[in-house]
Amino acid sequence: MSITIQEAQEKVDKWIQTTGVRYFSELTNMAILTEEVGEVARIIARQYGDQSFKESDKKKELADELADVLWVLLCLANQTGIDLTVALEKNFEKKTVRDSNRHRDNEKLR
């Protein structure tokens, strides 16, 4: 299944309006986003880092946790009137101009 960012924003909004009743406040969603990013960090620290898995961590999947992060980001974008497709395109332009030689010239990346 392929989905555009715009379609994802629309799907999340439709789900919120029909199943989720309403959006949580932006502040609550920011706190939820922080929790979800923490769950991603926990899995990565155990799967790719030096920490070992606890029994309660073994059932968590990185893909699912990353999707949770994306979900909350989409909610926040919808709530604040941000078109993430436009924002991402602008971000690519910014990074391309700013970093046109930066990474290529970075000795640490060779």
Secondary structure per residue as TSV (DSSP state, phi and psi in degrees):
chain	resnum	aa	ss	phi	psi
A	1	M	-	360.0	131.5
A	2	S	-	-115.0	137.7
A	3	I	-	-141.2	135.9
A	4	T	-	-79.7	166.0
A	5	I	H	-62.6	-42.3
A	6	Q	H	-60.7	-43.6
A	7	E	H	-62.9	-38.9
A	8	A	H	-63.5	-44.2
A	9	Q	H	-60.5	-42.3
A	10	E	H	-66.0	-41.4
A	11	K	H	-64.5	-42.7
A	12	V	H	-62.5	-45.0
A	13	D	H	-60.5	-44.1
A	14	K	H	-61.8	-43.0
A	15	W	H	-62.5	-44.4
A	16	I	H	-60.1	-44.6
A	17	Q	H	-69.2	-28.1
A	18	T	H	-102.9	-41.1
A	19	T	T	-106.4	-39.9
A	20	G	S	-83.2	-4.4
A	21	V	-	73.3	-57.3
A	22	R	S	-160.7	165.5
A	23	Y	-	-70.9	144.8
A	24	F	-	-67.0	162.7
A	25	S	-	-62.3	158.3
A	26	E	H	-58.5	-39.0
A	27	L	H	-65.8	-42.5
A	28	T	H	-63.0	-43.8
A	29	N	H	-64.4	-32.7
A	30	M	H	-64.6	-40.6
A	31	A	H	-65.7	-40.8
A	32	I	H	-64.3	-41.2
A	33	L	H	-58.9	-42.8
A	34	T	H	-61.3	-42.7
A	35	E	H	-60.9	-45.0
A	36	E	H	-66.6	-40.5
A	37	V	H	-63.3	-37.1
A	38	G	H	-61.6	-38.0
A	39	E	H	-67.2	-37.5
A	40	V	H	-63.1	-45.7
A	41	A	H	-60.7	-39.5
A	42	R	H	-61.5	-45.3
A	43	I	H	-65.9	-44.6
A	44	I	H	-64.9	-38.8
A	45	A	H	-62.5	-29.9
A	46	R	H	-91.1	-38.9
A	47	Q	H	-79.2	-37.6
A	48	Y	T	-115.3	-12.5
A	49	G	S	-104.3	-156.8
A	50	D	S	-97.2	-7.4
A	51	Q	-	-80.7	152.3
A	52	S	-	-96.9	156.5
A	53	F	-	-75.6	137.0
A	54	K	-	-85.1	162.3
A	55	E	G	-54.4	-42.6
A	56	S	G	-68.3	-19.3
A	57	D	G	-86.0	-21.8
A	58	K	T	-65.3	-24.5
A	59	K	T	-87.8	-9.4
A	60	K	-	-80.1	140.1
A	61	E	-	-115.9	134.4
A	62	L	H	-58.5	-43.9
A	63	A	H	-58.0	-43.7
A	64	D	H	-65.5	-41.3
A	65	E	H	-69.1	-38.2
A	66	L	H	-64.1	-38.2
A	67	A	H	-64.6	-36.1
A	68	D	H	-62.3	-41.3
A	69	V	H	-62.1	-46.7
A	70	L	H	-61.1	-41.5
A	71	W	H	-56.8	-50.2
A	72	V	H	-67.9	-36.3
A	73	L	H	-61.2	-41.9
A	74	L	H	-63.8	-39.9
A	75	C	H	-60.6	-48.2
A	76	L	H	-62.4	-39.8
A	77	A	H	-62.8	-45.7
A	78	N	H	-60.4	-45.2
A	79	Q	H	-64.5	-31.7
A	80	T	T	-102.1	7.7
A	81	G	T	72.3	28.4
A	82	I	-	-98.9	126.8
A	83	D	-	-87.1	106.2
A	84	L	H	-66.3	-25.1
A	85	T	H	-64.0	-48.8
A	86	V	H	-63.4	-44.9
A	87	A	H	-61.8	-41.0
A	88	L	H	-68.4	-40.9
A	89	E	H	-60.3	-44.7
A	90	K	H	-62.6	-37.1
A	91	N	H	-66.9	-40.1
A	92	F	H	-60.3	-44.9
A	93	E	H	-60.5	-45.9
A	94	K	H	-59.5	-48.5
A	95	K	H	-66.6	-37.2
A	96	T	H	-63.8	-43.8
A	97	V	H	-68.7	-50.2
A	98	R	H	-65.6	-39.2
A	99	D	T	-110.7	23.0
A	100	S	T	-54.7	-35.5
A	101	N	T	-119.8	-12.1
A	102	R	T	-53.8	-51.2
A	103	H	T	-76.9	-36.7
A	104	R	T	-61.9	-34.7
A	105	D	T	-89.6	-0.4
A	106	N	-	-80.5	112.5
A	107	E	G	-59.6	-30.8
A	108	K	G	-67.6	-19.7
A	109	L	G	-94.3	4.1
A	110	R	-	-95.3	360.0
